[in-house]
Amino acid sequence: MFINFIGAIGAPQVILVVIVVLLLFGGRKIPELMKGLGSGIKEFKKATKDEKETSDVEKKKE
């Protein structure tokens, strides 16, 4: 059921979400939100990379 929902998202739904976000947060707050989102994604990628490197080192020790 969730997969069918994902497939139903199109351009009109994306435009509607963008309009709602603009109305809720305003144009000045959006860059700040995107900066926070970007830094969060960057931190997540760094953590997953570090975890992968740690597990690779542990496998080599065994």
VOGU-3710 file (C-alpha; in Angstrom, 3 decimals, decimal comma):
1> mfinfigaig> 0,000/0,000/0,000  2,853/2,394/0,801  4,463/1,730/-2,584  1,241/2,704/-4,357  1,213/5,978/-2,422  4,776/6,792/-3,470  3,925/6,178/-7,112  0,972/8,555/-6,883  3,142/11,585/-6,066  3,457/13,799/-9,120
11> apqvilvviv> 4,205/17,377/-10,082  0,895/18,822/-8,799  1,461/17,296/-5,359  5,033/18,589/-5,200  3,881/22,091/-6,194  1,191/21,978/-3,514  3,733/20,992/-0,858  6,068/23,824/-1,930  3,218/26,350/-1,710  2,218/25,120/1,751
21> vlllfggrki> 5,837/25,318/2,968  6,148/28,860/1,609  2,939/29,872/3,369  3,980/28,298/6,665  7,596/29,435/6,837  7,848/32,383/4,474  10,514/33,038/1,881  13,165/34,223/4,331  13,050/31,150/6,551  13,377/28,584/3,718
31> pelmkglgsg> 17,151/29,031/3,088  17,768/28,593/6,800  15,711/25,385/6,815  17,525/24,053/3,743  20,903/24,847/5,320  19,914/22,855/8,401  18,653/19,996/6,254  21,867/19,977/4,244  24,073/19,914/7,318  21,954/17,108/8,772
41> ikefkkatkd> 22,343/15,028/5,619  26,082/15,737/5,563  26,422/14,619/9,189  24,398/11,455/8,498  26,584/10,535/5,506  29,728/11,148/7,569  28,447/8,928/10,378  27,532/6,088/8,016  30,929/6,352/6,296  32,736/6,259/9,650
51> eketsdvekk> 30,672/3,253/10,746  31,461/1,405/7,516  35,185/2,106/7,906  35,058/0,918/11,525  33,321/-2,319/10,580  35,817/-2,908/7,742  38,746/-2,492/10,164  37,127/-4,888/12,652  36,604/-7,494/9,914  40,277/-7,269/8,917
61> ke> 41,343/-7,844/12,542  39,403/-11,110/12,672
//
